[in-house]
Amino acid sequence: MGMCLERTELEAVGVLAGYPEGGDVRWCNPVAVIDSRLIEGGELFFALQGERMDGHDFVQAAFDLGAACAIVSREWFSRQGASIHGEGMRYLVVHDPVKALQQLAGSYRAKFTGPVIGIGGSNGKTTTKEMVAAVLAEKYCVHASKGNLNNHLGVPLTLLGLRSCHEMAVIEMGINHPGEMALLCSVAKPDFGFLTNIGHEHLEFLGDLDGVAMAETELYRDVDSRGGTVFLNELDARLAAAAGGLQHVVPFGAPDGKLHARHIVLDAEGRPSFTLCHEDGEIPLTLNFAGRHNVHNSLGAATVGFFFGCSPLEVRRGLESLLPEGGWKRLEVFEANGVRVFNDTYNANPDSALMAMKTVCEVPCSGRRIMVLGDMLELGESSEEAHRSLGELVSRLPFHALYTYGGQAAGSCRSAGSKCRGHFTSHNRLLELLKQELEAGDLLLLKGSRGMRLERIAEGLRMERIQS
């Protein structure tokens, strides 16, 4: 027969590894999953209710794959019949499985004695998190968020991956609504805070830049309330203002600061080489990430590394060994029939679009620079102005042509004047036109929010390369 444990709180830490009827609950290191397909045996399966799927529909599949226990809602459990009871089917019944996941992660994090670094911000937080983790990993055993697993589910799942071998943790913290950073901080309790910048992200929910700053800098206030340290990007005026009065601040980014970059040069794929200047000397560096803005991200990572005692050689090894790969890579560059394609379709807002455009305009190009812009979503009332301004910028920069896709990007097309060669609502028609128009030596930038699915254009051009 199956077993059911009723808990209003998950006060114990670890996964239910087995508990014969009438016996004690035995706890060990938790392995929590919210996707039943990831179960290999012995995991704790949290049945979460999503917008399109309900994890409770996969409880049986979770047990079939070897889950040790399913965390389910009291409402669901009370509706079920005898079918949910069987050999090896163990349940923890709670009011809200999401809160249970967060509670368990918070309790587990409290057992970890090493430093926890929380990284947030509007743009570049995933890349910066990877850079910080890579530098620190040259000296310590580091646990870091995988990819962009950074929200109210990703943060607790990351924390539950901590093990006794880890000496420190680097946790990415992403938000899109007011109050979310406070929630993430209540679970992760970071000892150190790092915000990359304040930009035009999720304005539909956060209102304006001041609203973004207020929501993001909750990380500063939380860290400071527990006597922690903030790594401050002092080039961002809103971050600098929010850091005023904090107890412990380590600044970085100023051109005349203790740590700064000189002699920045981008190669044909936009990767920067530069000299990192620090108190005791200089470090020649070449990053595997496209864009001048990643030099600034690397300065932040180096600042964290030096703070924790990494040597210049360890900083250099960490930064130069890091490769953009998997689901977190942003500005991907590949060649298709002599055309360099800068695929930056992971997401978009006015700030990240500007950084991508500057990168493309700075790299050497023997042909024409062409841009495809898709809608930038979640900009709220500022959307029309943001798209119009971006089109005007294209008209002033050395782009030969602009093609737009979606509904809102039509405004960019209109404001770009003669440089805009067409607005599209079909991926296939846009792809076919590009195949006809692009020539060897051209450089193509693809930029748009994830919902625009402009990666289909990149995939189509890549297949053209394979077939040719």
C-alpha positions in Angstrom: 0.0 0.0 0.0 1.0 3.6 -0.5 1.6 6.0 2.3 0.6 9.6 2.9 2.2 12.1 5.1 0.3 15.3 5.8 2.5 18.4 6.3 1.5 22.0 6.6 5.3 22.8 6.3 8.2 20.9 5.1 10.2 21.3 8.2 12.7 18.5 7.6 15.4 18.7 5.0 16.0 16.1 2.3 14.1 13.7 0.2 12.0 10.9 1.6 14.3 8.0 0.9 12.0 5.3 2.3 9.8 5.0 5.3 8.2 1.6 6.2 4.8 2.0 7.8 5.1 2.8 11.4 8.8 3.6 11.0 10.8 6.8 11.1 11.2 9.1 8.2 14.7 8.9 6.9 16.1 11.9 5.1 19.0 12.4 2.8 20.2 14.9 0.2 17.2 16.0 -1.8 16.9 15.5 -5.5 13.8 17.4 -6.5 12.2 17.4 -10.0 9.1 19.1 -11.4 9.4 17.3 -14.8 8.6 13.5 -14.5 10.7 12.8 -17.6 13.8 13.7 -15.6 13.3 11.0 -13.0 16.0 8.3 -12.9 15.1 6.8 -9.5 14.8 8.1 -5.9 13.8 11.7 -6.7 11.2 13.8 -5.0 8.5 14.7 -7.6 6.7 18.0 -7.0 3.4 18.0 -8.9 3.0 21.7 -9.9 0.0 23.3 -11.6 1.1 25.3 -14.7 -0.7 27.3 -17.3 -0.8 24.5 -19.8 -0.1 21.4 -17.8 -0.8 20.0 -14.4 2.0 18.0 -12.7 -0.6 15.9 -10.9 -1.4 14.3 -14.3 2.1 12.8 -14.3 2.2 11.4 -10.7 1.7 7.9 -11.9 4.4 8.3 -14.5 6.7 9.6 -11.9 6.2 6.6 -9.7 6.6 4.3 -12.7 10.0 5.9 -13.3 11.1 5.4 -9.7 10.2 8.6 -7.8 10.6 8.1 -4.1 7.7 10.4 -3.2 5.2 12.8 -4.8 4.5 16.2 -3.3 0.8 16.8 -4.2 -1.9 19.3 -3.3 -4.5 18.4 -0.6 -7.2 19.3 -3.1 -6.0 16.8 -5.7 -5.4 14.0 -3.2 -8.9 14.3 -1.7 -10.4 13.9 -5.2 -8.5 10.7 -6.0 -9.7 7.1 -5.5 -8.0 3.9 -4.9 -6.0 4.2 -8.1 -3.4 6.4 -6.5 -2.5 3.9 -3.8 -0.1 1.1 -4.7 3.2 -0.4 -3.9 5.9 2.2 -3.6 3.5 5.1 -4.1 4.3 7.6 -1.3 2.8 11.1 -0.9 3.5 14.3 0.9 0.2 16.2 0.9 0.5 20.0 1.2 -1.7 23.0 0.6 0.5 24.4 -2.2 3.3 22.3 -3.8 5.0 25.4 -5.2 5.3 26.9 -1.7 6.4 23.5 -0.4 9.2 23.4 -2.9 10.3 26.9 -1.9 10.1 26.0 1.8 12.1 22.9 1.4 14.8 24.7 -0.6 14.9 27.5 2.0 15.3 25.1 4.9 18.0 23.2 2.9 19.9 26.4 2.0 20.0 27.3 5.7 22.2 24.3 6.3 24.8 25.5 3.8 27.6 27.5 5.4 29.4 28.7 2.3 28.9 32.1 0.7 25.9 32.4 -1.6 26.1 35.0 -4.4 22.8 36.2 -5.9 23.0 37.6 -9.4 20.2 39.6 -11.0 19.7 42.6 -13.3 18.0 43.5 -16.5 20.5 42.3 -19.1 23.4 39.9 -19.1 22.7 38.2 -15.8 23.0 34.6 -17.2 26.3 35.3 -19.0 27.6 37.2 -16.0 26.6 34.3 -13.7 28.5 31.9 -15.9 31.5 34.1 -15.9 31.5 34.5 -12.1 31.1 30.8 -11.6 33.9 30.0 -14.1 36.3 32.3 -12.4 35.5 31.1 -8.9 35.7 27.5 -10.0 39.4 27.9 -10.7 39.9 28.1 -6.9 36.7 26.6 -5.3 34.1 23.9 -5.7 31.2 26.0 -7.0 27.5 25.2 -7.4 25.7 27.5 -9.9 22.3 27.8 -11.6 22.1 25.8 -14.8 21.2 27.9 -17.8 18.6 30.5 -16.9 17.0 28.5 -14.2 16.3 31.7 -12.3 12.7 32.1 -11.3 10.5 31.1 -8.3 10.9 27.5 -9.4 14.5 27.6 -10.8 16.0 29.1 -7.7 14.7 26.5 -5.2 15.6 23.7 -7.6 19.1 25.1 -7.9 19.5 25.4 -4.1 18.4 21.7 -3.7 21.4 20.8 -5.8 23.8 21.9 -3.2 26.0 19.2 -1.8 28.6 18.9 1.0 31.4 19.2 -1.5 30.4 22.7 -2.6 32.2 25.6 -1.1 30.1 28.4 -2.6 27.0 28.9 -4.7 26.3 31.4 -7.5 22.5 31.8 -7.9 20.9 33.6 -10.8 17.7 35.5 -9.8 15.3 36.6 -12.5 12.1 38.6 -12.0 9.4 40.2 -14.1 6.9 41.4 -11.4 7.2 43.6 -8.3 7.9 41.6 -5.2 9.5 38.6 -6.9 13.0 39.5 -5.9 11.9 39.6 -2.3 10.5 36.1 -2.6 13.7 34.8 -4.2 15.8 36.4 -1.5 13.6 34.8 1.2 14.4 31.4 -0.3 18.1 31.9 -1.3 19.2 34.3 1.5 22.2 35.5 -0.5 25.2 36.7 1.4 26.4 38.7 -1.7 24.4 40.7 -4.2 25.3 41.5 -7.8 23.0 43.4 -10.3 24.3 43.8 -13.8 22.3 46.9 -14.8 18.8 48.4 -14.8 17.2 48.4 -18.3 13.9 48.2 -20.2 12.8 44.8 -19.1 9.3 43.6 -18.4 7.9 47.2 -18.4 4.4 45.7 -18.9 4.6 44.6 -15.3 7.3 46.8 -13.8 6.1 50.1 -15.2 9.2 52.1 -16.0 12.9 52.2 -15.3 12.3 53.4 -11.8 9.9 50.5 -11.2 12.6 48.1 -12.6 15.2 49.6 -10.2 12.9 49.3 -7.2 12.1 45.7 -8.0 15.7 44.6 -8.8 17.4 46.4 -6.0 15.4 44.5 -3.4 18.4 42.2 -3.7 20.6 45.0 -2.3 18.3 45.7 0.5 18.0 42.1 1.5 21.7 41.4 1.4 22.4 44.6 3.4 19.8 43.7 6.0 21.9 40.6 6.9 25.2 42.4 6.8 26.2 41.1 3.4 28.2 42.7 0.6 27.0 44.2 -2.7 29.1 44.2 -5.9 28.2 47.5 -7.6 28.2 48.4 -11.3 29.0 52.0 -10.7 28.3 52.9 -14.3 24.6 52.4 -13.8 23.2 55.6 -12.1 20.1 53.9 -10.7 22.2 51.1 -9.1 24.7 53.6 -7.7 21.8 55.6 -6.1 20.3 52.4 -4.6 23.7 51.4 -3.2 24.0 54.7 -1.3 24.1 54.0 2.5 24.7 50.3 2.2 27.2 48.9 4.7 29.5 46.9 2.4 29.9 47.8 -1.3 32.6 46.6 -3.7 32.4 48.9 -6.9 33.5 48.0 -10.4 33.2 49.4 -13.9 34.5 52.9 -13.7 37.1 53.7 -16.4 39.5 55.0 -13.8 38.7 52.4 -11.2 41.1 49.9 -9.7 40.0 47.3 -12.3 39.3 48.4 -15.8 39.7 47.4 -19.5 41.9 49.0 -22.2 42.6 48.3 -25.9 39.3 46.6 -26.7 39.2 45.1 -30.2 36.5 42.9 -31.7 37.3 40.1 -34.2 35.1 39.1 -37.2 32.7 37.3 -34.9 32.4 40.1 -32.4 34.6 38.5 -29.8 36.6 41.1 -27.8 40.3 41.0 -27.0 41.4 43.5 -24.4 43.8 44.3 -21.5 42.3 43.9 -18.0 44.1 46.3 -15.7 44.2 45.7 -12.0 46.1 46.9 -9.0 49.0 44.6 -9.4 49.4 44.6 -13.2 47.7 43.7 -16.5 46.0 40.6 -17.9 45.6 40.1 -21.7 42.2 38.5 -22.3 40.1 37.2 -25.2 36.5 36.2 -24.5 34.5 33.7 -26.4 31.4 35.9 -26.3 30.4 38.4 -28.9 30.0 42.1 -27.9 31.9 44.9 -26.2 29.3 44.8 -23.4 30.7 41.4 -22.3 33.9 43.1 -21.5 32.0 44.9 -18.8 30.4 41.7 -17.6 33.9 40.1 -17.4 35.1 43.1 -15.2 32.3 42.3 -12.8 33.3 38.6 -12.7 36.9 39.5 -12.2 36.0 41.8 -9.3 34.2 38.9 -7.6 37.1 36.6 -8.3 39.7 39.0 -6.8 37.4 39.6 -3.8 37.4 35.9 -3.0 41.2 35.6 -3.4 41.5 34.3 -7.0 44.9 35.1 -8.7 45.2 37.0 -12.0 46.0 33.6 -13.7 42.9 32.0 -12.2 40.8 35.0 -13.4 42.2 34.7 -16.9 41.8 30.9 -17.1 38.2 31.1 -15.9 37.1 33.8 -18.3 39.0 32.5 -21.4 37.9 28.9 -20.9 34.2 29.7 -20.7 32.2 28.9 -23.9 28.7 30.1 -24.8 26.7 26.9 -25.1 23.5 25.2 -24.3 20.2 27.0 -23.6 21.9 30.1 -22.1 24.0 31.3 -25.1 22.9 34.6 -26.5 24.6 36.2 -29.5 25.5 33.1 -31.6 27.5 33.5 -34.7 27.7 31.1 -37.7 28.3 31.2 -41.4 25.9 30.3 -44.1 27.1 30.4 -47.7 29.5 33.2 -47.0 27.1 35.2 -44.9 27.9 35.8 -41.2 24.7 35.4 -39.2 24.5 36.9 -35.7 21.7 35.0 -34.1 20.4 36.9 -31.1 16.9 35.6 -30.9 16.8 34.4 -27.3 15.1 37.5 -26.1 15.0 41.3 -26.8 14.4 44.6 -25.2 15.6 48.1 -26.3 18.9 47.8 -24.4 19.9 44.3 -25.6 18.9 45.3 -29.1 21.2 48.3 -29.0 24.1 46.2 -27.7 23.6 43.7 -30.5 23.4 46.5 -33.1 26.6 48.2 -31.8 28.4 44.9 -31.9 27.4 44.2 -35.5 28.4 47.7 -36.6 31.8 47.4 -34.9 33.0 44.1 -36.4 34.8 44.1 -39.8 32.4 43.5 -42.7 33.3 43.3 -46.4 29.7 43.3 -47.6 26.4 44.7 -46.3 25.0 44.9 -42.8 21.4 43.7 -42.7 19.1 43.4 -39.7 15.9 41.5 -39.1 14.0 42.9 -36.1 11.1 41.1 -34.4 8.8 42.5 -31.8 10.2 43.3 -28.4 7.6 42.1 -26.0 6.5 43.0 -22.5 7.3 46.7 -22.9 3.9 47.9 -21.9 3.0 51.5 -22.8 6.5 52.3 -23.9 6.4 49.7 -26.7 5.4 52.0 -29.6 8.0 54.6 -28.7 10.7 51.9 -28.2 10.1 50.3 -31.6 10.0 53.7 -33.3 13.3 54.8 -31.7 15.0 51.6 -32.7 14.0 52.1 -36.3 15.4 55.6 -36.3 18.6 54.3 -34.9 18.9 51.8 -37.8 18.5 54.7 -40.2 21.6 56.4 -38.6 23.8 53.3 -38.2 25.7 51.7 -41.0 23.0 49.1 -41.9 22.1 48.6 -45.5 18.7 47.2 -44.9 16.1 46.4 -42.2 13.4 43.7 -42.3 10.8 43.5 -39.6 8.6 40.8 -38.3 5.5 40.8 -36.0 3.0 43.5 -35.2 4.8 46.1 -33.1 8.0 46.0 -35.2 6.1 47.6 -38.0 6.7 50.9 -36.2 10.4 50.3 -36.5 10.0 49.7 -40.2 8.2 53.0 -40.7 10.7 55.0 -38.7 13.7 53.5 -40.5 12.8 55.2 -43.7 14.3 53.9 -47.0 16.4 51.3 -45.1 13.4 49.2 -44.2 12.8 46.9 -47.2 9.7 45.1 -45.9 7.5 44.0 -43.0 6.5 40.4 -42.6 4.1 38.3 -40.7 5.3 34.9 -42.2 8.5 33.3 -41.2 8.6 31.3 -44.5 8.2 34.4 -46.7 10.9 36.3 -44.8 13.3 33.3 -45.0 12.7 32.9 -48.7 13.4 36.6 -49.3 16.6 36.5 -47.3 17.8 33.5 -49.2 17.4 35.5 -52.4 18.8 38.8 -51.1 21.8 37.8 -49.0 25.2 37.6 -50.7 28.6 36.3 -49.6 30.4 38.9 -47.4 27.1 40.1 -45.9 26.4 40.2 -42.2 23.0 39.5 -40.9 21.7 40.3 -37.4 18.6 38.5 -36.2 17.0 40.1 -33.1 13.6 39.7 -31.4 11.8 38.4 -28.3 11.6 34.7 -27.9 7.9 34.8 -28.7 8.7 35.9 -32.2 10.5 32.6 -32.9 13.1 34.2 -35.2 15.3 31.3 -34.5 13.3 29.6 -37.3 15.1 32.0 -39.7 18.5 31.1 -38.3 17.6 27.4 -38.6 16.5 27.8 -42.2 19.7 29.6 -43.1 21.8 27.0 -41.3 20.0 24.2 -43.3 20.8 26.1 -46.5 24.4 26.0 -45.6 24.3 22.2 -44.9 22.5 21.5 -48.2 24.7 23.7 -50.4 
